[in-house]
């Protein structure tokens, strides 16, 4: 199977944290930033490149629009990320772009600039802290289950394809059907997640069953449905 | 046989020793709180009652101008005056500890082997009491009682003092006087100028107009009256200058009056604007003193905004401390309690017992250095408090734990996890983003009680009680063996998605997923079972 090629713009704390996770998943990726910010990335042995992201020709030189499968815009300034997203979108209209917003107002701007997914780290941290205060046990359970790597839990996506083993099956019988102990959360359809839809309704092609199971985020192709469960 | 002075001394010393008893001290202390402690609820109630009483008696006096007071109103007035007099005496009593002055003199005399002389001690006590009697508020209190002495109708003017007495009981009026007293130099200068202008213009107009047959100014008092009315720009028009010289003086006085008004307005406005921050902080402190089990949020940046808005939605009492005034203003505009203060300073946390009133402190300033310092300060002040901190850099996580934080949250770890999710399972990334941010399908911990319908029953029973909810897992206190995945959880165990035969025991915590309303309904239903069984 073809390995996905990822480009990460920004090699400070956030970029390095993402790079470490991707290294664990054996992804092929390149960290891009100014030369003075790449020192730590070089020490950790990551593939790095120093370019001027404001120049389209230099973006094209690192594969934007030509072979890059996923772009992370994790620069320190919101304005930089918006500019980079617009530039990358014009060069690669179909490549998924994930951008980080440091201010709440920037989320909309990044979506307008063409980002497919916008991550608001401060909002996520705030929400986590609020949960730690309101529901300390729930917060602890999420921490030990989703942040323990291979020892913890991870999400699974089970695509329902024409002629596949899942078509026509009911959600109620799915858990017994799968080889690994998975907790089925619901179904993704048309970009929307439906939590705990009717258990007796047969699954249709095009739907994606979302589940949680043991181990960290599995690599694509590890889906139990493809194992001929 | 003891002489009269000796007997008096003995009696006085016995009385003084009696005043050292705990019951006496307790009573006096309670009265001090009632009369002087602005933070006491008893004082607030007392002040409100006194305001009502004063207003009622003033109402009686006003009614009496054209009507005859009914008997009950006369009795009400007598009772009110009795209360005012009692209050005056109590204030005089709690003003100092006279008995300690006498006992100290006696002990000093005994230590130096000299004869104790009662009269000098009593003179010292009298001087101390006189300090109170001669104080402005005590004089107002005394004069406010006098209008009740009906044979002296002249004393009705002292009714005004009863109105002034309201100052004692009203915080806003007290603050007004404080504001004005802070500007006393400017007010004194203004007073001198006004006095000079009134005197000079009154003298001038009297000299120019008194001998004019058309003029209404017949005495110097008329001239002073005219000068004050003109300087204040009121201008009734009852006295008008008739001569050219008099009109010239009037012109000068009118221009001066505008200057005086502008000056006095600017003094008051500047005094209030300087005082406004203090007044606002005082209001916040008073609000904080009413709070218990609150959350203290140190830092109202982006993360602080999210935390505060979630807790505000839950009606969780909270207080925000930030050293950026603009952020404090923003929080206050959003209806939150916020103080402009540095949370790392002991006195800030000790003021109003903030460190004891809070059950959780959240250290989320922009700087990891500040967060470490705040965590350390709070931990030293209250070893039992819960501290949650945010680390901007991974290196700071360990330092925050060492400083005393119970939980440390960092954005980088979460974003890294999301990145991994986005690479391989982009469709479910949104759900994870919502799960990490505390949104989307909710998760609730529901405890299995002793009388719960789920106690001592298999997990499968949950499907009958709440088919719409999803059991994410069960947290147990014991080392129960079960098939499936079991993760350690600080002295407990988390059983992920346990098999349907897994037996639930009292004390187990069910981690249930579902929509907010359904989770709430299930919790209520379980509690309902508990009540009926």
Contacts between the chains, C-beta under 8 A, distances in Angstrom:
chain1	res1	chain2	res2	distance
A	4	B	423	6.2
A	6	B	423	6.4
A	13	B	392	7.3
A	13	B	393	5.8
A	13	B	394	6.7
A	13	B	412	5.2
A	14	B	411	7.3
A	14	B	412	5.6
A	14	B	415	5.7
A	16	B	412	7.8
A	17	B	394	7.3
A	17	B	412	3.7
A	17	B	413	6.5
A	17	B	415	6.1
A	17	B	416	3.9
A	17	B	419	8.0
A	18	B	415	6.3
A	18	B	416	5.2
A	18	B	419	4.0
A	20	B	416	6.3
A	21	B	416	4.0
A	21	B	417	6.5
A	21	B	419	5.5
A	21	B	420	4.3
A	22	B	419	6.4
A	22	B	420	6.6
A	22	B	423	6.4
A	24	B	420	7.4
A	25	B	420	5.6
A	25	B	423	6.3
A	25	B	424	6.8
A	27	B	423	5.8
A	70	B	422	7.1
A	70	B	423	6.2
A	72	B	419	6.5
A	74	B	415	7.8
A	96	B	422	7.7
A	96	B	426	6.7
A	98	B	419	7.3
A	98	B	422	5.5
A	100	B	415	6.9
A	102	B	302	7.4
A	103	B	302	6.6
A	104	B	302	6.8
A	104	B	305	7.8
A	117	B	422	6.3
A	117	B	426	7.4
A	117	B	429	6.3
A	117	B	430	7.6
A	119	B	415	5.8
A	119	B	418	5.8
A	119	B	433	6.8
A	120	B	437	7.7
A	121	B	411	3.6
A	121	B	412	7.8
A	121	B	414	7.0
A	121	B	415	5.3
A	122	B	301	7.6
A	122	B	302	3.9
A	122	B	303	5.0
A	122	B	306	6.9
A	122	B	411	6.8
A	123	B	302	7.5
A	123	B	306	5.4
A	123	B	437	5.7
A	124	B	411	6.6
A	124	B	414	5.3
A	124	B	415	7.6
A	124	B	433	6.9
A	124	B	436	4.9
A	124	B	437	4.7
A	125	B	303	5.2
A	125	B	306	7.7
A	125	B	364	7.9
A	125	B	390	5.8
A	125	B	409	5.4
A	125	B	410	7.5
A	125	B	411	4.8
A	125	B	414	7.1
A	126	B	302	7.2
A	126	B	303	4.4
A	126	B	304	7.4
A	126	B	305	7.0
A	126	B	306	2.5
A	126	B	307	4.8
A	126	B	310	7.3
A	126	B	364	7.9
A	126	B	437	7.7
A	127	B	306	6.1
A	127	B	310	6.8
A	127	B	436	6.8
A	127	B	437	3.5
A	127	B	438	3.6
A	127	B	439	6.7
A	128	B	409	5.2
A	128	B	414	7.2
A	128	B	436	6.1
A	128	B	437	7.2
A	128	B	438	6.7
A	129	B	303	6.9
A	129	B	306	7.9
A	129	B	307	5.0
A	129	B	362	5.9
A	129	B	364	6.9
A	129	B	388	5.6
A	129	B	390	6.8
A	129	B	409	5.5
A	130	B	306	6.8
A	130	B	307	4.9
A	130	B	310	3.6
A	130	B	311	6.1
A	130	B	438	5.7
A	131	B	438	4.5
A	132	B	388	5.3
A	132	B	407	5.5
A	132	B	409	7.1
A	133	B	295	5.8
A	133	B	307	7.5
A	133	B	311	6.5
A	133	B	316	7.3
A	133	B	360	5.5
A	133	B	362	7.2
A	133	B	388	6.9
A	134	B	310	7.3
A	134	B	311	7.3
A	134	B	314	6.1
A	134	B	316	7.4
A	135	B	443	7.4
A	135	B	444	7.1
A	135	B	445	6.3
A	137	B	445	4.5
A	137	B	475	6.4
A	137	B	509	5.9
A	137	B	511	7.9
A	138	B	443	5.0
A	138	B	444	6.9
A	138	B	445	5.3
A	138	B	511	6.7
A	139	B	407	7.8
A	140	B	489	6.1
A	140	B	490	7.0
A	141	B	443	7.7
A	141	B	445	7.9
A	141	B	472	7.4
A	141	B	473	6.7
A	141	B	475	6.7
A	141	B	489	7.0
A	141	B	494	5.6
A	141	B	511	5.5
A	142	B	435	6.9
A	142	B	436	7.7
A	142	B	443	7.5
A	144	B	487	5.0
A	144	B	488	7.3
A	144	B	489	5.6
A	144	B	494	6.1
A	145	B	473	7.6
A	145	B	487	6.3
A	145	B	494	6.9
A	145	B	496	6.6
A	146	B	417	6.9
A	146	B	432	7.6
A	146	B	435	7.6
A	146	B	436	7.9
A	147	B	413	6.7
A	147	B	417	6.7
A	148	B	487	7.0
A	151	B	487	7.4
A	152	B	487	6.8
A	153	B	485	7.4
A	153	B	496	6.3
A	155	B	421	6.4
A	155	B	425	5.5
A	155	B	428	4.3
A	155	B	431	7.1
A	155	B	432	6.2
A	156	B	425	7.3
A	156	B	428	7.8
A	157	B	425	4.7
A	157	B	427	5.3
A	157	B	428	5.4
A	181	B	484	5.8
A	181	B	485	6.7
A	181	B	496	7.9
A	181	B	497	6.1
A	182	B	497	7.9
A	183	B	470	7.3
A	183	B	472	6.8
A	183	B	496	7.3
A	183	B	497	4.3
A	185	B	431	7.4
A	185	B	441	7.7
A	185	B	470	7.0
A	185	B	513	7.4
A	188	B	427	5.2
A	188	B	428	7.3
A	193	B	430	7.0
A	193	B	431	5.7
A	193	B	440	7.9
A	195	B	441	4.7
A	195	B	470	8.0
A	195	B	513	7.7
A	195	B	514	7.7
A	195	B	515	7.3
A	196	B	468	6.8
A	196	B	470	5.9
A	196	B	514	7.5
A	208	B	427	5.5
A	210	B	427	7.4
A	210	B	428	5.2
A	210	B	431	6.6
A	212	B	472	7.9
A	212	B	497	7.9
A	214	B	485	5.3
A	214	B	496	7.6
A	216	B	420	7.3
A	217	B	417	7.8
A	217	B	420	4.8
A	217	B	421	5.4
A	217	B	423	8.0
A	217	B	424	5.5
A	217	B	425	6.3
A	218	B	424	6.8
A	218	B	425	7.9
A	219	B	424	5.7
A	220	B	424	4.9
A	220	B	425	7.6
